[in-house]
């Protein structure tokens, strides 16, 4: 007499082993997916911060080159601060991406303009900005 009595199919042990192996593959796939997703999000955030900084820097340099301004000592401050002059000075000073811009005269025509920035709590790096204008 045959063991299966002529019936065809899988035994319970074969089904359990198949389910266990597919479960292990599923766990590995989810682990790889979550790791890749976390890495992608971290890189995306770094890229966004870098992109925003460069847009602000370009906008500030363009504003400094296209509109007149001067370095002045403000009340209760030891450093010289840059401020725009002219008809649209108020709007320009409001829309300046890096505030407050500090400056030091290099010679009679040129100024070193800088923004000290702030300490980034995540990376512990100082984000700042500097340029020289005529």
C-alpha positions as CSV (number, residue, x, y, z in Angstrom):
1,X,0.0,0.0,0.0
2,X,1.3,3.4,-0.9
3,X,1.8,6.1,1.7
4,X,-0.4,8.6,0.0
5,X,-3.1,6.3,-1.1
6,X,-2.9,7.6,-4.6
7,X,-3.7,11.2,-3.6
8,X,-1.6,14.0,-5.2
9,X,-0.6,17.2,-3.4
10,X,1.8,18.7,-0.9
11,X,2.3,17.5,2.7
12,X,1.8,19.8,5.6
13,X,5.5,19.9,6.3
14,X,6.3,21.1,2.8
15,X,3.7,23.9,3.1
16,X,5.1,25.0,6.5
17,X,8.7,25.1,5.2
18,X,7.6,27.1,2.1
19,X,5.7,29.6,4.2
20,X,8.7,30.0,6.6
21,X,11.1,30.6,3.7
22,X,8.8,33.1,2.1
23,X,8.4,34.8,5.5
24,X,12.2,35.2,5.8
25,X,12.4,36.7,2.3
26,X,9.6,39.1,3.1
27,X,11.3,40.3,6.3
28,X,14.6,40.8,4.5
29,X,12.8,42.8,1.7
30,X,11.0,45.0,4.2
31,X,14.3,45.7,6.1
32,X,16.1,46.6,2.8
33,X,13.2,48.8,1.8
34,X,13.1,50.7,5.1
35,X,16.9,51.2,5.1
36,X,16.8,52.6,1.6
37,X,13.9,54.8,2.4
38,X,15.6,56.3,5.5
39,X,18.8,56.9,3.5
40,X,16.8,58.6,0.7
41,X,15.0,60.9,3.1
42,X,18.2,61.9,4.9
43,X,19.9,62.7,1.6
44,X,16.8,64.6,0.4
45,X,16.8,66.8,3.5
46,X,20.5,67.6,3.1
47,X,20.0,68.5,-0.5
48,X,17.0,70.7,0.3
49,X,19.0,72.6,3.0
50,X,22.0,73.0,0.6
51,X,19.7,74.2,-2.2
52,X,17.9,76.7,0.0
53,X,21.2,78.1,1.3
54,X,22.5,78.6,-2.3
55,X,19.3,80.3,-3.4
56,X,19.5,82.7,-0.4
57,X,23.2,83.3,-1.1
58,X,22.6,84.1,-4.8
59,X,19.6,86.4,-4.0
60,X,21.7,88.2,-1.4
61,X,24.7,88.7,-3.7
62,X,22.4,90.0,-6.5
63,X,20.7,92.4,-4.1
64,X,24.1,93.7,-2.8
65,X,25.4,94.2,-6.4
66,X,22.3,95.8,-7.8
67,X,21.2,98.2,-5.0
68,X,23.3,100.8,-3.2
69,X,23.9,100.5,0.5
70,X,26.4,101.3,3.3
71,X,27.8,100.1,6.5
72,X,26.6,101.8,9.6
73,X,27.0,101.4,13.3
74,X,23.6,100.8,14.9
75,X,22.5,101.5,18.4
76,X,23.7,99.1,21.1
77,X,25.9,97.2,18.6
78,X,29.7,97.2,18.3
79,X,29.7,95.8,14.7
80,X,29.0,97.7,11.5
81,X,25.7,96.5,9.9
82,X,24.9,96.7,6.2
83,X,21.7,98.5,5.1
84,X,20.4,99.5,1.8
85,X,19.9,103.1,0.8
86,X,17.5,104.8,-1.6
87,X,13.8,104.7,-2.5
88,X,13.3,101.0,-2.0
89,X,15.6,100.5,1.0
90,X,12.9,99.5,3.4
91,X,11.6,96.7,1.1
92,X,15.1,95.5,0.3
93,X,16.1,95.4,4.0
94,X,12.9,93.4,4.8
95,X,13.5,90.9,2.0
96,X,17.1,90.3,2.6
97,X,17.6,86.5,3.2
98,X,20.4,86.8,5.7
99,X,19.8,89.1,8.6
100,X,21.6,91.0,10.0
101,X,24.4,91.5,7.5
102,X,27.6,92.7,9.1
103,X,30.4,94.5,7.3
104,X,34.0,95.6,7.5
105,X,35.6,98.2,5.2
106,X,38.5,96.9,3.2
107,X,39.4,100.2,1.6
108,X,37.5,103.3,0.5
109,X,35.4,101.5,-2.1
110,X,35.2,97.8,-1.0
111,X,33.4,96.2,1.9
112,X,33.6,92.7,3.3
113,X,29.9,91.7,3.9
114,X,29.2,88.7,6.1
115,X,26.5,86.9,8.0
116,X,27.8,84.9,11.0
117,X,24.9,82.4,10.9
118,X,23.9,80.1,13.5
119,X,25.0,76.7,14.9
120,X,23.0,73.9,13.3
121,X,22.0,71.6,16.2
122,X,21.8,68.5,13.9
123,X,25.3,68.7,12.3
124,X,27.0,71.1,14.8
125,X,28.3,73.2,11.9
126,X,28.1,77.0,11.5
127,X,26.0,78.1,8.5
128,X,27.2,81.5,7.3
129,X,27.8,83.7,4.3
130,X,30.4,86.2,3.1
131,X,31.2,88.3,0.0
132,X,33.1,91.4,-1.1
133,X,31.3,94.2,-2.8
134,X,32.6,97.3,-4.6
